[in-house]
Amino acid sequence: MQTITMIMGGGITSTSECLRAFLNVAGGASARVVILPTACHDPLAVQDYVNGLKVLGLRYPPTILPVWERTQAEDRALVRALAYTSAVLILGGDLKRLLRVVRGTRLHRMLWQAHTVGVVVGGISAGAAAMGTLVGGLEDSLTPHWEFALGMLPRAVIVPHFHQRGRYQALWRIMLDCPGWLGLGVDEATGVIMGPWGVQVVGAGQVTLITAVRGDNASSERSMWIMQLGAGQSLTWGALPWLLAEPGTQVDNSARILFERSLSPVTRSANIMFHLFKQ
């Protein structure tokens, strides 16, 4: 079963191109969308997304999953809504609150299961960051604080508001500590659709992919691979350079979960910025 994830970097308005793209991959006008508002403190903002999806052509009103406490995230009746949906949209806001309420609950497990059987999962800002494997490490500290995220994307760290908040160096440092993992920096008003075919960028900004490839022994230098994609650009997993490493270079096999499919190049891919650094 094909799984599709959409990461949005913040600053996503209720009628933006990114939200339109989310609706398209969710099934278009006939999609059944569940909104998880746990991180969002503003009920008017939640309603704006409901109205925006309707304006964009959604035929059926989105279901708002009222999960504000862990007891609600364990409620079978509430969680059962995921059994009848084609897409889940995780809103932004308070990342710590989102993880405190959802992580490790029945809702978390059902979200995982739904995603594996084809439910599209999208996240905005904090909702996007929560979809990676770890969150944290962005502070300028010798002992950064790390937390487990929801893990919708294995071996991945997702950083929204990427260029707007100057998070390039922070993600670079994180990837040095996590060789073979995927670092994904997403600008505001920008989204990236991730599926079996690869990645596709929509919106106004850029998406930056970073990974560190280990050499053939512990003392070897790590190669830093960085790729930037702009709006309308796409590429297949097979085109990612850390899958084309020179003989003798090792990549943690568990990091290949996202990249294991061999596919032909996506058409209309262009102007891909690619840099190789030695650390």
C-alpha positions as CSV (number, residue, x, y, z in Angstrom):
1,M,0.0,0.0,0.0
2,Q,1.4,3.4,-1.0
3,T,1.9,5.9,1.8
4,I,1.9,9.7,1.2
5,T,3.0,12.3,3.6
6,M,2.8,16.1,3.2
7,I,5.1,18.4,5.2
8,M,4.2,22.1,5.3
9,G,6.6,24.6,6.8
10,G,4.3,27.1,8.5
11,G,2.7,30.3,7.3
12,I,0.1,28.2,5.5
13,T,-3.1,30.1,4.9
14,S,-6.5,28.4,4.8
15,T,-6.7,28.7,1.0
16,S,-3.0,28.4,0.1
17,E,-1.5,26.4,-2.7
18,C,-0.1,24.0,-0.2
19,L,-3.5,23.2,1.3
20,R,-4.9,22.8,-2.2
21,A,-2.1,20.3,-2.9
22,F,-2.9,18.4,0.3
23,L,-6.5,18.2,-0.7
24,N,-5.5,16.9,-4.1
25,V,-3.3,14.0,-2.8
26,A,-6.0,13.3,-0.2
27,G,-8.5,12.4,-2.9
28,G,-9.9,15.8,-4.1
29,A,-13.4,16.9,-3.5
30,S,-14.6,13.5,-2.3
31,A,-11.8,13.2,0.4
32,R,-12.8,12.5,4.0
33,V,-10.5,14.8,6.1
34,V,-9.9,14.7,9.8
35,I,-8.2,17.7,11.4
36,L,-6.1,17.2,14.6
37,P,-6.0,20.6,16.3
38,T,-4.2,19.6,19.5
39,A,-1.3,22.0,19.0
40,C,-3.5,25.0,18.1
41,H,-4.7,27.3,20.8
42,D,-6.9,29.4,18.5
43,P,-10.3,27.8,17.7
44,L,-10.9,30.5,15.0
45,A,-7.7,29.3,13.2
46,V,-9.0,25.8,13.3
47,Q,-12.3,26.9,11.8
48,D,-10.4,28.8,9.1
49,Y,-8.9,25.6,7.9
50,V,-12.3,23.9,7.9
51,N,-13.7,26.8,5.8
52,G,-10.7,26.9,3.6
53,L,-10.9,23.3,2.7
54,K,-14.6,23.8,1.7
55,V,-13.6,26.8,-0.4
56,L,-11.0,24.7,-2.1
57,G,-13.7,22.2,-3.1
58,L,-14.0,19.7,-0.3
59,R,-17.5,18.2,-0.6
60,Y,-17.8,16.7,2.9
61,P,-17.2,18.9,6.1
62,P,-13.9,18.0,7.7
63,T,-14.1,16.2,11.1
64,I,-12.4,18.1,13.9
65,L,-10.9,15.6,16.4
66,P,-11.3,17.3,19.8
67,V,-8.1,15.9,21.5
68,W,-6.8,18.2,24.1
69,E,-5.8,15.8,26.8
70,R,-4.2,12.3,26.9
71,T,-7.5,10.8,28.1
72,Q,-9.1,11.9,24.9
73,A,-6.3,10.5,22.8
74,E,-7.1,7.1,24.4
75,D,-10.8,7.4,23.8
76,R,-11.8,4.6,21.4
77,A,-14.9,6.5,20.1
78,L,-12.8,9.5,19.2
79,V,-10.0,7.6,17.6
80,R,-12.4,5.5,15.6
81,A,-12.9,8.5,13.3
82,L,-9.5,7.6,11.7
83,A,-11.0,4.3,10.4
84,Y,-13.3,6.3,8.0
85,T,-10.9,9.0,6.8
86,S,-8.7,9.4,3.7
87,A,-6.5,12.1,5.2
88,V,-5.4,13.6,8.5
89,L,-4.2,17.2,8.8
90,I,-2.1,17.9,12.0
91,L,-2.2,21.7,12.7
92,G,0.6,23.8,14.1
93,G,1.1,25.7,17.3
94,D,2.5,24.2,20.5
95,L,4.7,21.3,19.6
96,K,5.4,20.2,23.2
97,R,1.7,20.1,23.9
98,L,1.0,18.0,20.8
99,L,3.6,15.5,21.7
100,R,2.6,15.4,25.4
101,V,-1.0,14.7,24.5
102,V,-0.6,12.3,21.5
103,R,2.7,10.4,21.7
104,G,2.3,6.8,22.8
105,T,-1.5,6.8,22.9
106,R,-4.2,4.9,21.1
107,L,-4.5,7.8,18.8
108,H,-0.8,7.7,17.9
109,R,-1.0,3.9,17.2
110,M,-4.1,4.4,15.0
111,L,-2.5,7.2,13.2
112,W,0.4,5.0,12.3
113,Q,-1.9,2.1,11.2
114,A,-4.0,4.4,9.1
115,H,-0.9,5.8,7.4
116,T,0.4,2.4,6.5
117,V,-2.9,1.5,4.8
118,G,-3.0,4.6,2.6
119,V,-4.4,7.5,4.7
120,V,-2.6,10.7,3.7
121,V,-1.0,12.4,6.7
122,G,-0.1,16.1,6.5
123,G,1.4,18.5,9.1
124,I,1.7,22.2,9.3
125,S,4.6,23.9,11.3
126,A,4.6,22.1,14.7
127,G,2.4,19.4,13.2
128,A,5.0,18.9,10.5
129,A,7.9,18.8,13.0
130,A,6.1,16.2,15.0
131,M,5.9,13.8,12.0
132,G,9.7,13.1,12.1
133,T,11.5,10.7,14.4
134,L,13.1,13.3,16.8
135,V,12.5,16.9,17.6
136,G,14.8,19.4,19.3
137,G,18.5,20.2,18.8
138,L,17.7,23.6,17.3
139,E,19.0,25.6,20.3
140,D,22.6,26.8,20.4
141,S,23.7,24.5,23.2
142,L,26.5,22.0,23.9
143,T,23.8,19.7,25.3
144,P,20.7,20.1,23.1
145,H,17.4,18.7,24.3
146,W,15.9,15.9,22.3
147,E,12.5,14.3,22.3
148,F,10.9,11.4,20.3
149,A,8.4,12.7,17.9
150,L,5.5,10.8,16.3
151,G,7.7,8.9,13.8
152,M,5.6,9.1,10.7
153,L,8.8,9.5,8.7
154,P,11.5,7.1,10.0
155,R,15.0,8.3,10.6
156,A,14.0,11.8,9.8
157,V,14.3,15.3,11.4
158,I,11.8,17.9,10.1
159,V,12.5,21.6,10.6
160,P,9.8,24.1,9.6
161,H,10.2,27.8,9.1
162,F,13.7,26.8,7.9
163,H,15.3,29.8,6.3
164,Q,13.0,32.4,7.9
165,R,14.3,31.4,11.4
166,G,17.9,30.8,10.3
167,R,17.9,27.0,11.1
168,Y,20.4,25.9,8.5
169,Q,23.4,25.5,10.8
170,A,21.3,23.8,13.4
171,L,20.0,21.1,11.0
172,W,23.6,20.7,9.7
173,R,24.8,19.9,13.3
174,I,21.9,17.5,13.9
175,M,22.7,15.6,10.7
176,L,26.3,15.2,11.7
177,D,25.1,13.5,14.9
178,C,22.7,11.3,12.9
179,P,24.5,9.8,9.9
180,G,22.3,8.2,7.4
181,W,19.2,10.1,8.6
182,L,17.3,12.6,6.4
183,G,17.1,16.2,7.5
184,L,14.3,18.1,6.0
185,G,14.1,21.9,6.2
186,V,10.9,23.4,4.9
187,D,10.4,27.1,4.3
188,E,7.2,29.0,5.2
189,A,4.4,29.0,2.7
190,T,6.0,25.8,1.3
191,G,5.1,22.1,1.3
192,V,6.7,18.9,0.2
193,I,4.7,15.8,-0.8
194,M,6.6,12.6,-0.1
195,G,5.5,9.3,-1.6
196,P,6.8,6.1,-3.1
197,W,7.9,8.0,-6.2
198,G,10.0,10.6,-4.3
199,V,9.4,14.2,-3.3
200,Q,7.6,17.1,-4.9
201,V,7.7,20.7,-3.7
202,V,4.8,23.2,-3.8
203,G,4.4,26.7,-2.6
204,A,6.6,29.8,-2.5
205,G,9.8,28.8,-0.9
206,Q,12.4,26.0,-0.9
207,V,12.8,22.6,0.7
208,T,16.3,21.6,1.8
209,L,17.4,18.0,2.2
210,I,20.5,17.2,4.2
211,T,22.2,13.9,5.2
212,A,25.6,12.8,6.4
213,V,27.0,9.7,4.8
214,R,29.4,7.7,6.9
215,G,32.7,6.2,5.5
216,D,33.6,2.5,5.7
217,N,34.9,2.8,9.3
218,A,34.4,4.9,12.4
219,S,37.3,7.2,11.7
220,S,36.3,8.0,8.2
221,E,35.2,11.5,7.2
222,R,31.5,12.1,6.7
223,S,30.2,13.5,3.4
224,M,27.5,16.1,3.8
225,W,24.9,15.9,1.0
226,I,22.7,19.0,0.6
227,M,19.9,19.4,-2.0
228,Q,17.6,22.3,-2.4
229,L,14.3,22.1,-4.4
230,G,12.1,25.0,-5.3
231,A,8.4,25.2,-6.1
232,G,7.3,22.9,-8.8
233,Q,10.5,20.8,-8.6
234,S,10.6,17.1,-7.8
235,L,12.8,14.1,-7.9
236,T,12.7,10.4,-7.2
237,W,14.2,8.6,-4.2
238,G,16.6,6.9,-6.6
239,A,18.0,10.3,-7.7
240,L,19.0,11.3,-4.2
241,P,22.8,11.4,-4.1
242,W,23.4,9.5,-0.9
243,L,22.0,6.5,-2.7
244,L,24.6,6.9,-5.4
245,A,27.6,6.9,-3.0
246,E,30.9,5.7,-4.2
247,P,31.8,2.0,-3.6
248,G,32.9,1.5,0.0
249,T,30.6,4.1,1.4
250,Q,28.2,2.7,3.9
251,V,24.7,4.0,4.7
252,D,22.8,2.7,7.7
253,N,20.4,0.1,6.1
254,S,17.6,1.2,8.4
255,A,17.8,4.7,6.9
256,R,16.8,3.2,3.5
257,I,13.2,2.7,4.6
258,L,12.3,5.8,2.8
259,F,14.5,5.3,-0.2
260,E,14.4,1.6,-1.0
261,R,12.3,1.9,-4.2
262,S,14.0,2.0,-7.6
263,L,12.1,4.5,-9.9
264,S,12.7,6.4,-13.1
265,P,13.4,10.2,-12.8
266,V,10.4,12.4,-12.3
267,T,9.7,14.6,-15.3
268,R,10.1,18.4,-15.2
269,S,12.7,18.3,-12.5
270,A,15.1,21.1,-13.0
271,N,17.5,23.6,-11.3
272,I,18.3,21.2,-8.5
273,M,21.1,22.7,-6.3
274,F,23.5,20.0,-5.1
275,H,26.6,20.4,-3.0
276,L,29.0,17.9,-1.5
277,F,31.0,18.8,1.6
278,K,33.6,16.9,3.6
279,Q,33.3,17.2,7.4
